[in-house]
Amino acid sequence: MRMDRSEGRAGRGIVFALAAALTGMSILLPGKGIAGWEIGARAGFDSNVGRSVEGEESDVFLLGHGAYLRQADGETRLDWTFSAVVEGAAYADYSDLDYGSASVMPGLLWIARPGWTVNLSPFFQVKGVRDSDQSAYAFGARIDLRQELPRRLYLAESVSWTDSRADVETYSYTEFAAGAAIGVNWTDAFFTEIGYRYARGDSFFSLGTATLVPGGGGGGGGPGYRGGTDPVYSTVFGSDVVKDRVDSHAVELSAGIDWTPSVFSVLTLTWQTIRGDVGTADSFSGTAGIGYRF
């Protein structure tokens, strides 16, 4: 069931009202916080860049980011957090997927007990893609929980809602997601983590076949067309693209190390399956990179 415009305006209004409330509370709440800047670069790969149900195509990319981060200092049980991030990526073969984005996320952090936290954060993002059909703005909110356990173990859980509006409706989506992870801080400088994420919402699929021609009109199906919205032709993927209601399952492995108080590295590997009436798109992706805090 899709969200109509009035529902979308209501959801956007709730998120903006929450963001305004948290911004106001940040002025009133005590605590100096821990703030700093961060820059980083990563190399990555994706085995199915078009979320294709057949004839998957892979690509590699370079990604860079800069961020301002404000974390709670733990001196009070109620504090505020904030992040502002700019990011850009360049793909080797699918250059029309190159993008730049900017996002802000204020948050309210509650320390339930030492090592146990709850963070409520609305967010807003704008994203420009070289394939302008996929350029979008998104807003939503998320709740993050974390529990420090004995033997350097920790648990983390999250719930989020996202509404993304693209220039072409096929690439727009709403999504509800929930995830959980368990990790180990092997030392003060090295951690590993495994997590699972489930999402229910919209997603585009590329069908791996063309039932339309560039600039042509809509059509009702064709080889490989088994559901979703009416297909539109994508010059990026060289095939028809449809939007479908899907269930997504992802498992992620990650590891990180602080080489110095300022220099760090992170590695992530993700296996994901997206299932809808159109079919199933499987992918394996990963990134590895280095960052600097100052």
N, C-alpha and C positions, 0 to 999 in steps of 0.2 A: 504494500500500500504506500503510495508516494505522498509526500508532504505537499499540500497546495501552498499557494503564495501567502495566504493569510496565516497558515500555520508556520511557514518559514519566517515571516515577519515577527510572529510571536516568539518563536525560538530565538531569533536574533536579538529581540528586545530583552529577553530574560538573560542571555549571556552578557550583553552590554551593561545591563543593570547590575549584574553580579560583579562584573569587572569594575564598574564605577564604585560599588560599595566596598570592594576590597581595596581599591586605591584610596578611598577615604579613610578606611580603617588603618591603612599603612601609615598615614600621617599621625594617627592617634596612638598607635601601639608603640610600646617602648622597645628598646633593643637596638644596638648598633648594627648588628648583622655582619656578615662576611661577604664583601663584594669584590669582584675582580673581573678582568677581561680574559678572553680565551680565543685563540686562533688555532686552526688545524687543517690538515689536508689528508685525504684518503684516496686509495685506489680500490675499485670495486668491480664486480661482475654480476650479471643477471642472466640466467639461462633462458628466460622467457620474457623479454622486455615488452611484448605486445599482449601478454596474457592470452596467448593463442590456445585454442582448444585442439588444434592440430598444426603440425609444421612449425614447432617452436623455433624462434630465432634468438640467439644470445648476443650479448655485447659487453664491452668493458667501458669503464668511465672513470673520470677523475672528479673529485668533489672537494670543495673548500668551504670553510665557514669561519665566521667571526661572531663572538657572543659577549654580551655583558650579563653577568650572573650575580644575583644577590641571594645569599643563603642565610637561614636563621643561625644565630650564634649559640642557641641552646641555653641562654641565660634566663629566658622566660618561657613559660609553657605555651604561650600564644604569641606568634610572631608572623611576619610576612616575608614572602619570597618574590623574586621577580627575575624574568629572563627576557632578553631581546636578542634575536639571532638572525643573521643574514647568511645565506647559503647559495652556492651555485655549483652546477655540475655540467660536465662536457663529456659526451659519448663519442666513442671512436667511429662507429658505423652509422648509428641512428642519430645523426647530429640534430635532427628536428626535435629530439627529446631534450636537448640542452635547456637548462632552466636556471632562473634566479628566483629566490624567495626571501621574504622577511616575515618574522613572526614575533609576537609579544605574548607573554604569559605571566600575569600577576598571580600570586597565590597566598593563601592563608594556611599557616602551619600550626597544628596543635600537637604538643608533645604529651601523649597520654601517660607515659612513664619513661624513664631513661631508656633510650634505644627504640622506643615505640612511637611512631609518628603517623599523623594523618594530614595530607595536604590537599586542599581544594583549589583548583586553578581553572578559570576560564581562559580561552586563548583565541587569538585572531591571526590569520596568515593571508598574505597575498603572494601569488606565484605567477611569474611570467614564463611561458614556455615558447621556444622558437616555433613549434607548431601551435599557433595561436588558438586553435580549437580547444586545446587543453589548458590554456591559461585560466586561472581561477582565483577566487578568494574563499576562505573557509573560516568558520568560527565554531566554537563548541566549548565543552568543559570536561574536566577529568578529576578523578579522585585517586590519589596514590597513598598506599599504606606500606609501612615498612616495620619489621620487627627484628631487632638484633637478638640472636640466640646464643647459647653457650657454644664453646668450641669454635668460635669465629664464624659460625653459620649465621645466615640471615634469610628472611623471607620477604617478598615484595608482592603486592597485589595492586591492580589498577582497574578502573572502570572509566570509560570515556564515551562521549557522544560527539559526533562531528557532522556538520552540514557544509558541504563544499559545492560552490556554484561555478561551473565552468562556462566558457563562452559558447560551447556547444553542449546541449543538454545531455547527450550521450555520455559525456565525461563527468557530469555532475553526480553527486552521491550523498546519501545520508547513511550513517553507520553507527551502530552501538557495538562496543567492543569491551571485552573483559580478559584479563590475563593474570598469570601468577608465575613467580620465579623463585628459585632457591639458589643461593650462592655461598661461596666460601672466601673469606679474606685470609688467604694462606699466610700472608705477612701484612705488615702495615702498607706495603707498596704493591702487592700482587693479589688479584682476585680472579675467580672463574665463576660463571653463572650459566644456568640452563632455565629456559622459560617457555611457557606455552601461552598462546593468545587465540581467542575465538572472537570472530566478528560476524555480525548479521547486518546486511545492508545492501547497497547497490554497488555494482562494479561493471566496467566495460570488458568485453571480450573481443578479440579479433578472431575472425572465423577461419582465417587461412585460405579463403577463397573469395573471389570477387563476383558478386551478383549485380553490382552497379558499376558504372564507369564514372570517372571524375567529371563532375558537373551534371551528372545524370539525375533523373528523378528517383523517387523512392520505389522500392519494389518489395513484393511479398515473398521473400524467401529465395531459395536456390540451394545448391549443394552445400551442405554443412550448416544451413540455417535451421535451427530447431527450437527457437523460442526467443524471449527477450523482446526489446522494442524493435521497431522497423529499422533495418540496417542503413547505415550511412557509410560512404566510401572514405577510407583513410589513405591519403597519399603517403603517409609515414610508413604504415605497415603493408601497403599494397594489397589491402583486402577490405572486406566489409567489417564494420565494427557495430556491435549492439550493446545495449545496457540491459542487465538482468539483475534480479534479486538473488543474492548469493549467501552462502555460508562459507566462511574462510577459517582455516586452521593453520597455525604456524608454530613451529618449534625453532627456538633460537639458542645458539651457544655463543657465549662471549667471554673474552678474557681481556684484562687490562693490567698494565704495569706502570708505576711511576718511576721513571729513571732518575729523576731529581725532583725536588719540590715543585719545579716548574714544567719539566718535560715529561710527557706521558705518551703511551701507545695503547691502542685498542684494536682488537680483532673481533669480528662478528660473522657468524655463518647462520643462514636462515633457510629452512625448508618450509614451503607454503603450498597449500592446496586450496583452490577456489572452486566451489561447486555451485552450479545453477541449472536452470532448465536447458540452457544452451549447451552445456557440457561441463568439462572439468579442465582447469588450467593449473598445471603443476609448475613450480619453479624452485630453483636453488640459487641463492645469491649470497654474497659476502663482501665485506670491506675490511681493509687493514690500513691503519694510518698512524700519524703522529700529531701531537698537539703541544701547545705552549700556553701556560697560564702566566698572567702578569697583573 
